[in-house]
């Protein structure tokens, strides 16, 4: 396990130590649990965004009926001929 060093305000550390004592744990364990929850929450949010993206793309997908289009055919539209 890797050690991490960071700075924290003295008053915040005092309050964190009291909280850890009240919960019968350590400040280190409080921080570890917080980081685990934060990472899990972010991973869950990313998974939800990916699922939503797949849902939307499936909804918007159009069946071309097996037809294949080349670049010229795709861009051969009257509105584009002006340019």
Secondary structure, DSSP 8 states (H G I E B T S, - for coil): ---------HHHHHHHHHHHHHTTS-HHHHHHHHHHHHHHHHHHHHHHHHHHHHHHHHHH----TT----HHHHH--HHHHT-
